[in-house]
C-alpha cells in the first residue's frame, strides 16, 4: 500500500455546508450545520484515503455483478410475457377500493408523511 497523503484535507466551511444543504433542499439549524460539517468532512477524508490505496495488482471490474454472478452461465431469456390478469394483480394488493383500484396510503397533506 502506498504512503498516505501528507496534505491535510481542506476544512469545510459553513458556506460549503449551506451550499450542499441548499442542493439537498434542506434548511439546517446552526447545530445541524456544525454536525453536517463534521460528517461531510469525515466522508471527504475517507474518500481521500481511498485515493491513496495501491491498486497495482487489482484487476478492474466492469461491473460488480462479475464478483457475484457467473456471467458465463446461461441466463433466463429476457422475453416479453403476457401480463397477469387484473384479478390476480388485485389479489396481491394489500387493499383495494371500488373492486378495481389499489388503495395506497396518502402521502400528500396530512397522510402522516415525514
Biopython code that builds the backbone (N, CA, C, O; Angstrom):
import numpy as np
from Bio.PDB.StructureBuilder import StructureBuilder

atoms = [
    (1, "UNK", "N", (0.851, -1.163, 0.000)),
    (1, "UNK", "CA", (0.000, 0.000, 0.000)),
    (1, "UNK", "C", (0.898, 1.227, 0.000)),
    (1, "UNK", "O", (1.942, 1.238, 0.651)),
    (2, "UNK", "N", (0.486, 2.270, -0.738)),
    (2, "UNK", "CA", (1.294, 3.475, -0.807)),
    (2, "UNK", "C", (1.161, 4.283, 0.471)),
    (2, "UNK", "O", (0.277, 4.044, 1.293)),
    (3, "UNK", "N", (2.055, 5.239, 0.617)),
    (3, "UNK", "CA", (2.049, 6.100, 1.795)),
    (3, "UNK", "C", (0.830, 7.013, 1.766)),
    (3, "UNK", "O", (0.431, 7.479, 0.699)),
    (4, "UNK", "N", (0.238, 7.273, 2.922)),
    (4, "UNK", "CA", (-0.896, 8.187, 2.961)),
    (4, "UNK", "C", (-0.468, 9.580, 2.516)),
    (4, "UNK", "O", (0.693, 9.967, 2.650)),
    (5, "UNK", "N", (-1.418, 10.308, 1.993)),
    (5, "UNK", "CA", (-1.170, 11.665, 1.529)),
    (5, "UNK", "C", (-0.720, 12.536, 2.696)),
    (5, "UNK", "O", (-1.257, 12.429, 3.799)),
    (6, "UNK", "N", (0.267, 13.399, 2.451)),
    (6, "UNK", "CA", (0.763, 14.267, 3.511)),
    (6, "UNK", "C", (0.030, 15.600, 3.532)),
    (6, "UNK", "O", (0.226, 16.396, 4.451)),
    (7, "UNK", "N", (-0.808, 15.857, 2.537)),
    (7, "UNK", "CA", (-1.562, 17.109, 2.538)),
    (7, "UNK", "C", (-2.817, 16.928, 3.373)),
    (7, "UNK", "O", (-3.533, 15.936, 3.243)),
    (8, "UNK", "N", (-3.070, 17.906, 4.233)),
    (8, "UNK", "CA", (-4.256, 17.838, 5.091)),
    (8, "UNK", "C", (-5.491, 18.133, 4.253)),
    (8, "UNK", "O", (-5.455, 18.992, 3.372)),
    (9, "UNK", "N", (-6.587, 17.423, 4.522)),
    (9, "UNK", "CA", (-7.805, 17.693, 3.762)),
    (9, "UNK", "C", (-8.299, 19.109, 4.054)),
    (9, "UNK", "O", (-8.134, 19.623, 5.160)),
    (10, "UNK", "N", (-8.896, 19.715, 3.062)),
    (10, "UNK", "CA", (-9.439, 21.064, 3.214)),
    (10, "UNK", "C", (-10.600, 21.016, 4.193)),
    (10, "UNK", "O", (-11.463, 20.143, 4.103)),
    (11, "UNK", "N", (-10.618, 21.942, 5.114)),
    (11, "UNK", "CA", (-11.710, 22.020, 6.079)),
    (11, "UNK", "C", (-12.934, 22.624, 5.401)),
    (11, "UNK", "O", (-12.830, 23.626, 4.694)),
    (12, "UNK", "N", (-14.066, 22.023, 5.616)),
    (12, "UNK", "CA", (-15.308, 22.557, 5.062)),
    (12, "UNK", "C", (-15.716, 23.801, 5.831)),
    (12, "UNK", "O", (-15.587, 23.864, 7.054)),
    (13, "UNK", "N", (-16.198, 24.770, 5.111)),
    (13, "UNK", "CA", (-16.697, 25.989, 5.746)),
    (13, "UNK", "C", (-18.202, 25.871, 5.943)),
    (13, "UNK", "O", (-18.849, 24.969, 5.410)),
    (14, "UNK", "N", (-18.737, 26.791, 6.711)),
    (14, "UNK", "CA", (-20.188, 26.837, 6.890)),
    (14, "UNK", "C", (-20.868, 27.077, 5.544)),
    (14, "UNK", "O", (-21.938, 26.532, 5.274)),
    (15, "UNK", "N", (-20.230, 27.906, 4.693)),
    (15, "UNK", "CA", (-20.792, 28.180, 3.366)),
    (15, "UNK", "C", (-20.841, 26.903, 2.520)),
    (15, "UNK", "O", (-21.790, 26.702, 1.761)),
    (16, "UNK", "N", (-19.819, 26.036, 2.647)),
    (16, "UNK", "CA", (-19.825, 24.760, 1.914)),
    (16, "UNK", "C", (-21.020, 23.916, 2.341)),
    (16, "UNK", "O", (-21.731, 23.356, 1.507)),
    (17, "UNK", "N", (-21.228, 23.836, 3.640)),
    (17, "UNK", "CA", (-22.336, 23.031, 4.169)),
    (17, "UNK", "C", (-23.679, 23.624, 3.737)),
    (17, "UNK", "O", (-24.595, 22.889, 3.367)),
    (18, "UNK", "N", (-23.790, 24.934, 3.784)),
    (18, "UNK", "CA", (-25.046, 25.566, 3.373)),
    (18, "UNK", "C", (-25.309, 25.360, 1.882)),
    (18, "UNK", "O", (-26.458, 25.221, 1.463)),
    (19, "UNK", "N", (-24.240, 25.342, 1.086)),
    (19, "UNK", "CA", (-24.413, 25.085, -0.351)),
    (19, "UNK", "C", (-24.943, 23.666, -0.581)),
    (19, "UNK", "O", (-25.881, 23.471, -1.354)),
    (20, "UNK", "N", (-24.348, 22.686, 0.085)),
    (20, "UNK", "CA", (-24.812, 21.295, -0.046)),
    (20, "UNK", "C", (-26.235, 21.168, 0.489)),
    (20, "UNK", "O", (-27.057, 20.466, -0.101)),
    (21, "UNK", "N", (-26.534, 21.838, 1.596)),
    (21, "UNK", "CA", (-27.882, 21.791, 2.162)),
    (21, "UNK", "C", (-28.888, 22.395, 1.182)),
    (21, "UNK", "O", (-29.999, 21.886, 1.033)),
    (22, "UNK", "N", (-28.497, 23.474, 0.520)),
    (22, "UNK", "CA", (-29.382, 24.084, -0.471)),
    (22, "UNK", "C", (-29.659, 23.114, -1.621)),
    (22, "UNK", "O", (-30.796, 22.985, -2.073)),
    (23, "UNK", "N", (-28.601, 22.428, -2.093)),
    (23, "UNK", "CA", (-28.780, 21.453, -3.175)),
    (23, "UNK", "C", (-29.709, 20.321, -2.751)),
    (23, "UNK", "O", (-30.464, 19.791, -3.566)),
    (24, "UNK", "N", (-29.652, 19.951, -1.466)),
    (24, "UNK", "CA", (-30.497, 18.870, -0.949)),
    (24, "UNK", "C", (-31.850, 19.392, -0.458)),
    (24, "UNK", "O", (-32.642, 18.640, 0.110)),
    (25, "UNK", "N", (-32.106, 20.681, -0.680)),
    (25, "UNK", "CA", (-33.346, 21.321, -0.258)),
    (25, "UNK", "C", (-33.586, 21.171, 1.238)),
    (25, "UNK", "O", (-34.692, 20.869, 1.687)),
    (26, "UNK", "N", (-32.495, 21.397, 2.007)),
    (26, "UNK", "CA", (-32.572, 21.351, 3.459)),
    (26, "UNK", "C", (-32.400, 22.758, 4.013)),
    (26, "UNK", "O", (-31.774, 23.606, 3.378)),
    (27, "UNK", "N", (-32.946, 23.004, 5.179)),
    (27, "UNK", "CA", (-32.787, 24.277, 5.872)),
    (27, "UNK", "C", (-32.274, 23.946, 7.273)),
    (27, "UNK", "O", (-33.044, 23.935, 8.233)),
    (28, "UNK", "N", (-30.962, 23.675, 7.388)),
    (28, "UNK", "CA", (-30.434, 23.196, 8.672)),
    (28, "UNK", "C", (-30.363, 24.300, 9.727)),
    (28, "UNK", "O", (-30.205, 25.482, 9.424)),
    (29, "UNK", "N", (-30.487, 23.861, 10.969)),
    (29, "UNK", "CA", (-30.288, 24.760, 12.108)),
    (29, "UNK", "C", (-28.787, 24.961, 12.302)),
    (29, "UNK", "O", (-27.995, 24.191, 11.758)),
    (30, "UNK", "N", (-28.374, 25.979, 13.066)),
    (30, "UNK", "CA", (-26.939, 26.160, 13.329)),
    (30, "UNK", "C", (-26.288, 24.901, 13.928)),
    (30, "UNK", "O", (-25.149, 24.575, 13.594)),
    (31, "UNK", "N", (-27.006, 24.202, 14.803)),
    (31, "UNK", "CA", (-26.471, 22.961, 15.393)),
    (31, "UNK", "C", (-26.286, 21.895, 14.310)),
    (31, "UNK", "O", (-25.281, 21.184, 14.310)),
    (32, "UNK", "N", (-27.237, 21.781, 13.399)),
    (32, "UNK", "CA", (-27.125, 20.801, 12.316)),
    (32, "UNK", "C", (-25.983, 21.165, 11.370)),
    (32, "UNK", "O", (-25.303, 20.276, 10.857)),
    (33, "UNK", "N", (-25.763, 22.452, 11.133)),
    (33, "UNK", "CA", (-24.657, 22.868, 10.265)),
    (33, "UNK", "C", (-23.341, 22.364, 10.847)),
    (33, "UNK", "O", (-22.498, 21.839, 10.119)),
    (34, "UNK", "N", (-23.166, 22.522, 12.154)),
    (34, "UNK", "CA", (-21.956, 22.030, 12.819)),
    (34, "UNK", "C", (-21.848, 20.513, 12.686)),
    (34, "UNK", "O", (-20.772, 19.982, 12.413)),
    (35, "UNK", "N", (-22.958, 19.828, 12.879)),
    (35, "UNK", "CA", (-22.979, 18.366, 12.775)),
    (35, "UNK", "C", (-22.674, 17.926, 11.346)),
    (35, "UNK", "O", (-21.852, 17.033, 11.139)),
    (36, "UNK", "N", (-23.329, 18.546, 10.353)),
    (36, "UNK", "CA", (-23.116, 18.175, 8.955)),
    (36, "UNK", "C", (-21.694, 18.489, 8.513)),
    (36, "UNK", "O", (-21.106, 17.754, 7.719)),
    (37, "UNK", "N", (-21.141, 19.590, 9.031)),
    (37, "UNK", "CA", (-19.770, 19.962, 8.667)),
    (37, "UNK", "C", (-18.798, 18.855, 9.085)),
    (37, "UNK", "O", (-17.905, 18.487, 8.322)),
    (38, "UNK", "N", (-18.977, 18.331, 10.293)),
    (38, "UNK", "CA", (-18.124, 17.239, 10.779)),
    (38, "UNK", "C", (-18.365, 15.959, 9.969)),
    (38, "UNK", "O", (-17.415, 15.276, 9.588)),
    (39, "UNK", "N", (-19.632, 15.640, 9.710)),
    (39, "UNK", "CA", (-19.950, 14.407, 8.983)),
    (39, "UNK", "C", (-19.433, 14.456, 7.546)),
    (39, "UNK", "O", (-18.821, 13.501, 7.068)),
    (40, "UNK", "N", (-19.682, 15.576, 6.860)),
    (40, "UNK", "CA", (-19.200, 15.696, 5.480)),
    (40, "UNK", "C", (-17.678, 15.695, 5.432)),
    (40, "UNK", "O", (-17.085, 15.127, 4.515)),
    (41, "UNK", "N", (-17.046, 16.327, 6.412)),
    (41, "UNK", "CA", (-15.585, 16.319, 6.478)),
    (41, "UNK", "C", (-15.044, 14.906, 6.621)),
    (41, "UNK", "O", (-14.046, 14.556, 5.991)),
    (42, "UNK", "N", (-15.698, 14.088, 7.450)),
    (42, "UNK", "CA", (-15.279, 12.691, 7.626)),
    (42, "UNK", "C", (-15.436, 11.898, 6.331)),
    (42, "UNK", "O", (-14.580, 11.086, 5.980)),
    (43, "UNK", "N", (-16.531, 12.143, 5.633)),
    (43, "UNK", "CA", (-16.767, 11.433, 4.366)),
    (43, "UNK", "C", (-15.700, 11.807, 3.349)),
    (43, "UNK", "O", (-15.138, 10.933, 2.689)),
    (44, "UNK", "N", (-15.420, 13.092, 3.220)),
    (44, "UNK", "CA", (-14.416, 13.531, 2.253)),
    (44, "UNK", "C", (-13.029, 13.036, 2.625)),
    (44, "UNK", "O", (-12.243, 12.696, 1.741)),
    (45, "UNK", "N", (-12.708, 12.986, 3.925)),
    (45, "UNK", "CA", (-11.417, 12.452, 4.361)),
    (45, "UNK", "C", (-11.309, 10.972, 3.993)),
    (45, "UNK", "O", (-10.242, 10.507, 3.591)),
    (46, "UNK", "N", (-12.406, 10.237, 4.131)),
    (46, "UNK", "CA", (-12.399, 8.815, 3.776)),
    (46, "UNK", "C", (-12.204, 8.628, 2.268)),
    (46, "UNK", "O", (-11.468, 7.738, 1.840)),
    (47, "UNK", "N", (-12.859, 9.460, 1.475)),
    (47, "UNK", "CA", (-12.687, 9.390, 0.024)),
    (47, "UNK", "C", (-11.231, 9.692, -0.338)),
    (47, "UNK", "O", (-10.655, 9.033, -1.203)),
    (48, "UNK", "N", (-10.640, 10.687, 0.324)),
    (48, "UNK", "CA", (-9.217, 10.983, 0.095)),
    (48, "UNK", "C", (-8.359, 9.777, 0.455)),
    (48, "UNK", "O", (-7.404, 9.453, -0.250)),
    (49, "UNK", "N", (-8.698, 9.125, 1.539)),
    (49, "UNK", "CA", (-7.939, 7.936, 1.976)),
    (49, "UNK", "C", (-8.049, 6.814, 0.942)),
    (49, "UNK", "O", (-7.069, 6.115, 0.682)),
    (50, "UNK", "N", (-9.226, 6.638, 0.355)),
    (50, "UNK", "CA", (-9.394, 5.615, -0.678)),
    (50, "UNK", "C", (-8.478, 5.897, -1.870)),
    (50, "UNK", "O", (-7.988, 4.972, -2.518)),
    (51, "UNK", "N", (-8.254, 7.183, -2.151)),
    (51, "UNK", "CA", (-7.402, 7.554, -3.264)),
    (51, "UNK", "C", (-5.944, 7.204, -3.055)),
    (51, "UNK", "O", (-5.168, 7.241, -4.010)),
    (52, "UNK", "N", (-5.544, 6.864, -1.837)),
    (52, "UNK", "CA", (-4.153, 6.516, -1.556)),
    (52, "UNK", "C", (-3.886, 5.012, -1.667)),
    (52, "UNK", "O", (-2.740, 4.582, -1.533)),
    (53, "UNK", "N", (-4.914, 4.218, -1.907)),
    (53, "UNK", "CA", (-4.732, 2.768, -1.971)),
    (53, "UNK", "C", (-3.894, 2.372, -3.180)),
    (53, "UNK", "O", (-4.032, 2.931, -4.268)),
    (54, "UNK", "N", (-3.021, 1.394, -2.960)),
    (54, "UNK", "CA", (-2.219, 0.852, -4.053)),
    (54, "UNK", "C", (-3.027, -0.273, -4.711)),
    (54, "UNK", "O", (-3.212, -1.341, -4.128)),
    (55, "UNK", "N", (-3.494, -0.019, -5.908)),
    (55, "UNK", "CA", (-4.332, -0.984, -6.615)),
    (55, "UNK", "C", (-3.580, -1.617, -7.782)),
    (55, "UNK", "O", (-4.196, -2.067, -8.748)),
    (56, "UNK", "N", (-2.269, -1.652, -7.696)),
    (56, "UNK", "CA", (-1.437, -2.145, -8.782)),
    (56, "UNK", "C", (-1.830, -3.550, -9.228)),
    (56, "UNK", "O", (-1.940, -3.800, -10.428)),
    (57, "UNK", "N", (-2.042, -4.464, -8.301)),
    (57, "UNK", "CA", (-2.330, -5.859, -8.652)),
    (57, "UNK", "C", (-3.819, -6.192, -8.586)),
    (57, "UNK", "O", (-4.190, -7.364, -8.535)),
    (58, "UNK", "N", (-4.652, -5.193, -8.588)),
    (58, "UNK", "CA", (-6.100, -5.401, -8.533)),
    (58, "UNK", "C", (-6.659, -5.204, -9.927)),
    (58, "UNK", "O", (-6.538, -4.132, -10.520)),
    (59, "UNK", "N", (-7.276, -6.263, -10.442)),
    (59, "UNK", "CA", (-7.870, -6.166, -11.771)),
    (59, "UNK", "C", (-9.180, -5.401, -11.694)),
    (59, "UNK", "O", (-10.007, -5.683, -10.827)),
    (60, "UNK", "N", (-9.383, -4.446, -12.578)),
    (60, "UNK", "CA", (-10.634, -3.700, -12.537)),
    (60, "UNK", "C", (-11.815, -4.570, -12.943)),
    (60, "UNK", "O", (-11.678, -5.498, -13.740)),
    (61, "UNK", "N", (-12.967, -4.255, -12.385)),
    (61, "UNK", "CA", (-14.199, -4.938, -12.754)),
    (61, "UNK", "C", (-15.008, -3.995, -13.631)),
    (61, "UNK", "O", (-15.013, -2.786, -13.401)),
    (62, "UNK", "N", (-15.676, -4.523, -14.610)),
    (62, "UNK", "CA", (-16.542, -3.672, -15.411)),
    (62, "UNK", "C", (-17.894, -3.516, -14.737)),
    (62, "UNK", "O", (-18.619, -2.558, -15.003)),
    (63, "UNK", "N", (-18.232, -4.455, -13.867)),
    (63, "UNK", "CA", (-19.486, -4.388, -13.126)),
    (63, "UNK", "C", (-19.338, -5.194, -11.838)),
    (63, "UNK", "O", (-18.672, -6.229, -11.842)),
    (64, "UNK", "N", (-19.935, -4.751, -10.746)),
    (64, "UNK", "CA", (-19.874, -5.523, -9.511)),
    (64, "UNK", "C", (-20.534, -6.890, -9.639)),
    (64, "UNK", "O", (-20.257, -7.789, -8.844)),
    (65, "UNK", "N", (-21.399, -7.053, -10.626)),
    (65, "UNK", "CA", (-22.057, -8.349, -10.808)),
    (65, "UNK", "C", (-21.056, -9.449, -11.119)),
    (65, "UNK", "O", (-21.285, -10.612, -10.788)),
    (66, "UNK", "N", (-19.949, -9.087, -11.754)),
    (66, "UNK", "CA", (-18.944, -10.091, -12.088)),
    (66, "UNK", "C", (-18.403, -10.776, -10.841)),
    (66, "UNK", "O", (-17.987, -11.933, -10.893)),
    (67, "UNK", "N", (-18.409, -10.069, -9.732)),
    (67, "UNK", "CA", (-17.897, -10.641, -8.491)),
    (67, "UNK", "C", (-18.905, -11.580, -7.839)),
    (67, "UNK", "O", (-18.524, -12.398, -7.003)),
    (68, "UNK", "N", (-20.174, -11.481, -8.199)),
    (68, "UNK", "CA", (-21.199, -12.266, -7.520)),
    (68, "UNK", "C", (-21.928, -13.249, -8.417)),
    (68, "UNK", "O", (-22.545, -14.192, -7.923)),
    (69, "UNK", "N", (-21.868, -13.046, -9.728)),
    (69, "UNK", "CA", (-22.586, -13.921, -10.647)),
    (69, "UNK", "C", (-21.610, -14.609, -11.595)),
    (69, "UNK", "O", (-20.547, -14.075, -11.912)),
    (70, "UNK", "N", (-21.985, -15.778, -12.030)),
    (70, "UNK", "CA", (-21.224, -16.457, -13.069)),
    (70, "UNK", "C", (-21.818, -16.018, -14.398)),
    (70, "UNK", "O", (-22.826, -16.559, -14.853)),
    (71, "UNK", "N", (-21.174, -15.024, -15.017)),
    (71, "UNK", "CA", (-21.723, -14.459, -16.244)),
    (71, "UNK", "C", (-21.581, -15.407, -17.431)),
    (71, "UNK", "O", (-22.198, -15.186, -18.473)),
    (72, "UNK", "N", (-20.769, -16.466, -17.284)),
    (72, "UNK", "CA", (-20.630, -17.433, -18.366)),
    (72, "UNK", "C", (-21.814, -18.402, -18.389)),
    (72, "UNK", "O", (-22.099, -19.013, -19.419)),
    (73, "UNK", "N", (-22.500, -18.540, -17.253)),
    (73, "UNK", "CA", (-23.651, -19.450, -17.178)),
    (73, "UNK", "C", (-24.819, -18.847, -17.949)),
    (73, "UNK", "O", (-24.991, -17.629, -17.970)),
    (74, "UNK", "N", (-25.617, -19.697, -18.579)),
    (74, "UNK", "CA", (-26.778, -19.176, -19.313)),
    (74, "UNK", "C", (-27.750, -18.492, -18.365)),
    (74, "UNK", "O", (-28.006, -18.971, -17.260)),
    (75, "UNK", "N", (-28.281, -17.380, -18.809)),
    (75, "UNK", "CA", (-29.249, -16.623, -18.028)),
    (75, "UNK", "C", (-30.640, -16.839, -18.634)),
    (75, "UNK", "O", (-30.774, -17.252, -19.786)),
    (76, "UNK", "N", (-31.649, -16.557, -17.850)),
    (76, "UNK", "CA", (-33.017, -16.674, -18.350)),
    (76, "UNK", "C", (-33.217, -15.676, -19.487)),
    (76, "UNK", "O", (-32.700, -14.560, -19.445)),
    (77, "UNK", "N", (-33.950, -16.077, -20.470)),
    (77, "UNK", "CA", (-34.222, -15.201, -21.605)),
    (77, "UNK", "C", (-35.025, -13.986, -21.149)),
    (77, "UNK", "O", (-35.932, -14.090, -20.323)),
    (78, "UNK", "N", (-34.674, -12.853, -21.699)),
    (78, "UNK", "CA", (-35.398, -11.620, -21.389)),
    (78, "UNK", "C", (-36.404, -11.402, -22.506)),
    (78, "UNK", "O", (-36.165, -10.657, -23.456)),
    (79, "UNK", "N", (-37.520, -12.068, -22.363)),
    (79, "UNK", "CA", (-38.543, -12.013, -23.408)),
    (79, "UNK", "C", (-39.853, -11.542, -22.801)),
    (79, "UNK", "O", (-40.156, -11.863, -21.652)),
    (80, "UNK", "N", (-40.629, -10.784, -23.559)),
    (80, "UNK", "CA", (-41.915, -10.327, -23.026)),
    (80, "UNK", "C", (-42.855, -11.496, -22.771)),
    (80, "UNK", "O", (-42.859, -12.488, -23.500)),
    (81, "UNK", "N", (-43.637, -11.354, -21.734)),
    (81, "UNK", "CA", (-44.635, -12.368, -21.404)),
    (81, "UNK", "C", (-45.976, -11.661, -21.235)),
    (81, "UNK", "O", (-46.015, -10.451, -21.014)),
    (82, "UNK", "N", (-47.054, -12.392, -21.337)),
    (82, "UNK", "CA", (-48.359, -11.751, -21.160)),
    (82, "UNK", "C", (-48.500, -11.229, -19.728)),
    (82, "UNK", "O", (-47.975, -11.837, -18.795)),
    (83, "UNK", "N", (-49.196, -10.123, -19.549)),
    (83, "UNK", "CA", (-49.386, -9.589, -18.194)),
    (83, "UNK", "C", (-50.291, -10.502, -17.376)),
    (83, "UNK", "O", (-51.043, -11.308, -17.923)),
    (84, "UNK", "N", (-50.203, -10.361, -16.072)),
    (84, "UNK", "CA", (-51.086, -11.113, -15.189)),
    (84, "UNK", "C", (-52.512, -10.594, -15.349)),
    (84, "UNK", "O", (-52.715, -9.417, -15.643)),
    (85, "UNK", "N", (-53.479, -11.449, -15.160)),
    (85, "UNK", "CA", (-54.872, -10.986, -15.214)),
    (85, "UNK", "C", (-55.127, -9.960, -14.112)),
    (85, "UNK", "O", (-54.512, -10.005, -13.046)),
    (86, "UNK", "N", (-56.041, -9.038, -14.390)),
    (86, "UNK", "CA", (-56.370, -7.959, -13.463)),
    (86, "UNK", "C", (-56.752, -8.515, -12.084)),
    (86, "UNK", "O", (-56.331, -7.975, -11.061)),
    (87, "UNK", "N", (-57.531, -9.569, -12.055)),
    (87, "UNK", "CA", (-57.976, -10.162, -10.789)),
    (87, "UNK", "C", (-56.791, -10.692, -9.987)),
    (87, "UNK", "O", (-56.779, -10.574, -8.761)),
    (88, "UNK", "N", (-55.797, -11.272, -10.653)),
    (88, "UNK", "CA", (-54.619, -11.789, -9.955)),
    (88, "UNK", "C", (-53.802, -10.644, -9.350)),
    (88, "UNK", "O", (-53.287, -10.767, -8.239)),
    (89, "UNK", "N", (-53.684, -9.538, -10.077)),
    (89, "UNK", "CA", (-52.971, -8.377, -9.542)),
    (89, "UNK", "C", (-53.680, -7.817, -8.322)),
    (89, "UNK", "O", (-53.039, -7.510, -7.317)),
    (90, "UNK", "N", (-54.995, -7.682, -8.402)),
    (90, "UNK", "CA", (-55.750, -7.167, -7.267)),
    (90, "UNK", "C", (-55.653, -8.101, -6.063)),
    (90, "UNK", "O", (-55.662, -7.637, -4.923)),
    (91, "UNK", "N", (-55.560, -9.396, -6.297)),
    (91, "UNK", "CA", (-55.455, -10.364, -5.196)),
    (91, "UNK", "C", (-54.141, -10.185, -4.437)),
    (91, "UNK", "O", (-54.065, -10.522, -3.255)),
    (92, "UNK", "N", (-53.108, -9.660, -5.095)),
    (92, "UNK", "CA", (-51.812, -9.449, -4.437)),
    (92, "UNK", "C", (-51.757, -8.129, -3.688)),
    (92, "UNK", "O", (-50.860, -7.926, -2.870)),
    (93, "UNK", "N", (-52.688, -7.234, -3.948)),
    (93, "UNK", "CA", (-52.670, -5.905, -3.341)),
    (93, "UNK", "C", (-53.039, -5.989, -1.866)),
    (93, "UNK", "O", (-53.865, -6.818, -1.484)),
    (94, "UNK", "N", (-52.430, -5.133, -1.020)),
    (94, "UNK", "CA", (-52.782, -5.156, 0.399)),
    (94, "UNK", "C", (-54.200, -4.646, 0.648)),
    (94, "UNK", "O", (-54.831, -5.037, 1.630)),
    (95, "UNK", "N", (-54.711, -3.774, -0.233)),
    (95, "UNK", "CA", (-56.085, -3.263, -0.088)),
    (95, "UNK", "C", (-56.561, -2.770, -1.446)),
    (95, "UNK", "O", (-55.774, -2.289, -2.262)),
    (96, "UNK", "N", (-57.862, -2.899, -1.671)),
    (96, "UNK", "CA", (-58.437, -2.412, -2.931)),
    (96, "UNK", "C", (-59.612, -1.494, -2.614)),
    (96, "UNK", "O", (-60.160, -1.506, -1.512)),
    (97, "UNK", "N", (-59.980, -0.696, -3.617)),
    (97, "UNK", "CA", (-61.087, 0.239, -3.458)),
    (97, "UNK", "C", (-62.007, 0.114, -4.668)),
    (97, "UNK", "O", (-61.534, 0.037, -5.802)),
    (98, "UNK", "N", (-63.261, 0.095, -4.443)),
    (98, "UNK", "CA", (-64.274, 0.020, -5.505)),
    (98, "UNK", "C", (-64.054, -1.176, -6.436)),
    (98, "UNK", "O", (-64.402, -1.113, -7.615)),
    (99, "UNK", "N", (-63.492, -2.242, -5.924)),
    (99, "UNK", "CA", (-63.292, -3.504, -6.637)),
    (99, "UNK", "C", (-62.357, -3.435, -7.844)),
    (99, "UNK", "O", (-62.120, -4.457, -8.489)),
    (100, "UNK", "N", (-61.819, -2.254, -8.166)),
    (100, "UNK", "CA", (-60.982, -2.145, -9.354)),
    (100, "UNK", "C", (-59.647, -1.443, -9.113)),
    (100, "UNK", "O", (-58.752, -1.521, -9.955)),
    (101, "UNK", "N", (-59.500, -0.767, -7.994)),
    (101, "UNK", "CA", (-58.343, 0.098, -7.784)),
    (101, "UNK", "C", (-57.556, -0.324, -6.547)),
    (101, "UNK", "O", (-58.114, -0.843, -5.581)),
    (102, "UNK", "N", (-56.254, -0.087, -6.602)),
    (102, "UNK", "CA", (-55.419, -0.325, -5.431)),
    (102, "UNK", "C", (-55.608, 0.822, -4.451)),
    (102, "UNK", "O", (-55.704, 1.981, -4.854)),
    (103, "UNK", "N", (-55.662, 0.502, -3.177)),
    (103, "UNK", "CA", (-55.735, 1.540, -2.143)),
    (103, "UNK", "C", (-54.315, 1.709, -1.605)),
    (103, "UNK", "O", (-53.697, 0.752, -1.138)),
    (104, "UNK", "N", (-53.810, 2.937, -1.677)),
    (104, "UNK", "CA", (-52.462, 3.230, -1.186)),
    (104, "UNK", "C", (-52.552, 4.295, -0.114)),
    (104, "UNK", "O", (-53.512, 5.066, -0.084)),
    (105, "UNK", "N", (-51.548, 4.349, 0.781)),
    (105, "UNK", "CA", (-51.595, 5.357, 1.833)),
    (105, "UNK", "C", (-51.413, 6.757, 1.255)),
    (105, "UNK", "O", (-50.689, 6.952, 0.278)),
    (106, "UNK", "N", (-52.073, 7.716, 1.868)),
    (106, "UNK", "CA", (-51.954, 9.096, 1.459)),
    (106, "UNK", "C", (-50.564, 9.612, 1.821)),
    (106, "UNK", "O", (-50.094, 9.396, 2.938)),
    (107, "UNK", "N", (-49.908, 10.290, 0.889)),
    (107, "UNK", "CA", (-48.571, 10.798, 1.164)),
    (107, "UNK", "C", (-48.487, 12.308, 1.053)),
    (107, "UNK", "O", (-47.457, 12.892, 1.392)),
    (108, "UNK", "N", (-49.530, 12.945, 0.595)),
    (108, "UNK", "CA", (-49.573, 14.398, 0.492)),
    (108, "UNK", "C", (-50.628, 14.915, 1.456)),
    (108, "UNK", "O", (-51.672, 14.286, 1.625)),
    (109, "UNK", "N", (-50.373, 16.035, 2.080)),
    (109, "UNK", "CA", (-51.310, 16.559, 3.046)),
    (109, "UNK", "C", (-51.030, 15.964, 4.402)),
    (109, "UNK", "O", (-49.869, 15.830, 4.789)),
    (110, "UNK", "N", (-52.064, 15.604, 5.135)),
    (110, "UNK", "CA", (-51.825, 15.010, 6.448)),
    (110, "UNK", "C", (-51.990, 13.501, 6.401)),
    (110, "UNK", "O", (-52.774, 12.918, 7.149)),
    (111, "UNK", "N", (-51.234, 12.887, 5.507)),
    (111, "UNK", "CA", (-51.232, 11.439, 5.408)),
    (111, "UNK", "C", (-50.193, 10.801, 6.297)),
    (111, "UNK", "O", (-49.952, 9.597, 6.204)),
    (112, "UNK", "N", (-49.561, 11.602, 7.173)),
    (112, "UNK", "CA", (-48.601, 11.048, 8.113)),
    (112, "UNK", "C", (-47.189, 10.984, 7.583)),
    (112, "UNK", "O", (-46.308, 10.436, 8.245)),
    (113, "UNK", "N", (-46.949, 11.537, 6.392)),
    (113, "UNK", "CA", (-45.597, 11.502, 5.854)),
    (113, "UNK", "C", (-44.717, 12.453, 6.638)),
    (113, "UNK", "O", (-45.184, 13.469, 7.154)),
    (114, "UNK", "N", (-43.425, 12.111, 6.724)),
    (114, "UNK", "CA", (-42.480, 12.954, 7.461)),
    (114, "UNK", "C", (-42.195, 14.218, 6.720)),
    (114, "UNK", "O", (-41.419, 15.049, 7.192)),
]
sb = StructureBuilder()
sb.init_structure("model")
sb.init_model(0)
sb.init_chain("A")
sb.init_seg("    ")
for serial, (resi, resn, name, xyz) in enumerate(atoms, 1):
    if name == "N":
        sb.init_residue(resn, " ", resi, " ")
    sb.init_atom(name, np.array(xyz, "f"), 0.0, 1.0, " ", f" {name:<3s}", serial, name[0])
structure = sb.get_structure()
